[in-house]
C-alpha cells in the first residue's frame, strides 16, 4: 500500500503556484485576488474559509473575506455578489456552503460571474467541462486529478466506481474520469445511496472514489485487493482526544481498507488539502485570463 499524501503534493504544487503568482505580480503590478463570502458561523465553514485565506497569503495572492450573519437576506447576498462581479480587481469569488435555509444555493451559484467561478460550480463551467472545453474544473475533482498526475498513476482502461452523486464532487468526478485524458479514459460507474447492489458494484472497482458523506461507509468487504482508494469524505465528530475538540473521519474505513489497497488517501491529509490547491490554480488561471478573456 502506498499513501497518496495530500500534504506532500499540495505543498509541492503551492511552491509552483507561488512562483507563477510572483511572475504575475512582476508583469501586471497586482496580485491574483480571491474573494470569499461566509454566511453564519458554522464551525466547519469557518475552518475551511480560514484555511483558504491562509493559503492565499502563503502563495502571494490577495484575499478578501466578507462575513454575514444568518439574518442576511437573499437579496442582500445576491446584490453583494453582483458588486463583486463588477469589480475588475477580483479574479475569483467563492460563497462558502452551506447557506441558511432561506437562501437558495442555486440562485447564489448562478449569480456568480462564471468567469470568476473558481469553485467550478456554475452551470457554464460544468457544461463546458462536460464537453471537454476549457473551464474552471470543480476544485475537489481538480485536486484529485492533480494528485493522480503527481503519483504517475495511469488510469487508462480502469473501472472507476464513484460513490456519491453530488454536483460538487461525485457527478463531475464521474465525467472527468471517463473523458479522453489522463487521468481519465476509465469505464465509470456512478453509484449512490439508492444503488441496489452497491457492495457488488464497488467490489468491481480498480479505482474507488468515495464521496457519500458517511463515516467509514466503504468497508474492507467492499474493496478488491489492489484497488486505488480516493476518500473525499470529511466527517466531523466531537472528541476529547484532540485539542480542537473534534476528530475527522473519511468515508472509507481507512484502518481496515488500507492493507488491501495499492494506493489510498488519508483523512485528514488527503483530498481536502488538494481541494485548496485546485481552488488556487483556478484563481491564478482566472487572473491570467487563461480560460476566459
N, C-alpha and C positions, 0 to 999 in steps of 0.2 A: 504494500500500500504506500502511495506517495501522497503527501499532503499538498493540496492546492492552496498555497499560502497567500491569502489576500493582502496581508501586511507587507510582505516582501514585494509582491507585484505592484501594489498601489504606490509604495514609496519609490520604486524604480520609475514608474510612469510619471509620477509627480515631479521628479527631477527633470525629466524631459519637458513637461508642461511649463515648469518654471523657466527653463532656458528659452523656450519659444515665447513665453509671455514677456521676458526681458527684451527679446528681439522686437516684439510688437511695440513695446514702450519706446524703444530707441527710434523706431521708424515713424511712429504716429504721435508720440508725446503724451499718450494716455495708456491707462491700464485696462485690460478686459474687465467689464463691470457686471457683476451678478447681483440681482435684487431678489430678496426673499420676503414673502408675506406670511406672517404667522398669526393665526386667529385662536384665541383662548390660551390655556396653559396646560395642555396635555403633556404629561411627562416625557413620553416617547418623542413627540414632535419637538419639544424644547431641546432634547438631546440631539436629534438629527439636525436641526437647523443650526445649533451652536457648532456642531462638527463641520457643517458645510461652510459656515463663515470663517472658522478657524483655518480650514484647508485653503480657502480663497487667499487669506493672508499669507499662508505658507508658500504658495506658488506665485505670489506677486500680483494677484487680482485685487481690484477694488470690490468691496461688498457693502450692501446696504440692507438693513432689516427694518421692515415696517410691522409693528405689532398692533393688534386689535384685541379687545376683549370679546367675549361671546355675544355681547349685545349688538355688535356691528350689524347693520342691515345688509342684505344682499346688494341693494342699490349702491350703498356707500362703497362696498368692496369692489363692485364692477366699475365704479367711477374711478377708483384708485388704480385699478388695472389699466384702464384706458389712458389715464395720465402717464403711467409708466410706459405704455406702448408708444406714446408720442415723444418720449424723452430720448433724444439721439445719443445720449451718453450711456444708455443702458443696453447691454448686449444680451443678457439673459434674465428671464423672470420666472420664478417658481412660486407657487402657492402651496404651502405645506398642507397635506391631508392627514387626518380627516378634518372636515369643516363642521360647524354646528348644523343641526338638522334643518334649520330654516334657510340654509344657503344651499342651492343646487350646485353640486360639484361639476356637473356637465356644463352649466352656464359659465362657470368660472373658467374651466378649461378652454372652452370655445372663445371666451373673451380675450384670452392672451393672444397677442400677435404671434402667429405661427413662426415668424422669423426670429422670435425671442423665446420660443418654447423649448428651452434646453432640457426640460424633463422628458420631452418627446411624446407628450400625451395628446396633443392637438390632432383632430381628425385629418388635417392636411399632412402632417408628418407621418401619421400612421398609414394613411393612404399611399403616400409616396414610398414608405417602407415596403408595403405590400407589393408595389410594382418594381421594387429594387431600384428606386431612383434616389439621388442624393437627398438626405433628410437628417433631422435630429432623431437618432435612434433612442428609444426609451432608456433611461440611464442604467437601470439594473441589467436588462438584457445586454446592453452595450458593454458593461463591466464584465459580464460573464464571457462574452466573445473575446475581450482583451485578455482575460485570464487563460482561456483555452489557447489563444495565439502564443502567449508568453511561454507556456509549457510545451509548445510544439505538438499539440495533440491533433492529429489528422482525423477529422470526424467523417470523412467521406465514406458513404455506404453503411454507416452505423444506423442502428434503430434507436431513436431518441424518444423516450416517453416523458412528456411533461405532465406533472401532477398539479392541477390548478389552472383555471382559465381566465384569470383576471385580465383586464385591459392594460394593466401596468406591467405585468411580468409574463404570465402563462401564455396568453394568446399571441403577443408579439414574439415571444421566445420560440413558439412553435413555427411561426413564419420564417424567422431568421435561420433556424436550424435546417429548414427544408430548402432554402434558396441555393442557387448555384454559386457557392463561395466556400471558402474555408476559414473559420468554422462554418459548417453547413453541409449541404449535399447528403443530409440524413433522410431516412424514412421516419416520419414523425407521427406519433400517436398523442393526441391531446386528451388527457383524462381529467376527471373532476369528481366532486363528491357524489354525483349521481351515476357514475360509471358502475355498471353491474358487476363486471368481472375485474375490478381494479387490481387486485393482487396478481392475477394471471397476466394482465397487461404489463404491469411494472416488471414482472419476472422475465419478460422477453427483452428488456431494455439493455442495450450496450451503454447508453447514457440515460441517467435519471436526473431530471431537473424538478426538484420538489419545491413547490410554491403554493401550498394549500393553506398555510397559516394555522397549522395544528401541531402542537408539540409532539415530537417523536412519532409522527404519523407513519413514516416509512420505516418498517421494521426489517430485521435481518431475513425473515422468511419471504420478503417481497423482492429480494435483490439476488441476482445471479452472480456467481463468482467472477471477479474481474471487471465488474461494471464500474463506470465512471459516475460519481455521485456529486451533483451540484445542489447544495442546500441553500435555498433562498430565504427560508423561514427565520424570523426574529420574533420569538415568543417570550415576553417578559413575565417573570413571576417574582413575587416578593421573596426575599431570602435574608436570613440572619447571618449568612456566611460571608457576605460581601459588604464593602464599605458603602456602596451605592444603595444598598437595601433591596436590590433586585438582582436576578440572575437571568441570563439569556439562554434560550434553548432553540434549536433548529427544528425543522420539520422532519428531520431524519434522526433516528436513534443512533447517534454517532458511535457511541462506545461499542455497540454490538454489530453495527453495519461496517464500520471501518476495516476490520480484519478481512472482509470479503471483497473489498473494493480495490481497484487498481489505482484510482485517484479519488480523493474526497475533499470537499471544503469543510473547514471547521466553522462553528458558530459559538462565540464571535470570532472574528479574524479571517473571514472568508469573503462572501459575496457583498456584505454590507460595505466594506471598505472599497470594493471595486465600483459600487454604485456611485460613490462620490467622485471617483476618477472619471466615470462616464459623463457625469454632470460637468466636471471641469473641462473635459475635452470638447464637449458640445459648446460650452461658453466661449472657449478660445476660438473654435471654428466659426461661431457667430460673429465674434469681434473681427475676425479676418475676412468675413463675408465669403467663406468657402462654400456654403450651401446656398444662401440667398444673398443677392446683391442689394 
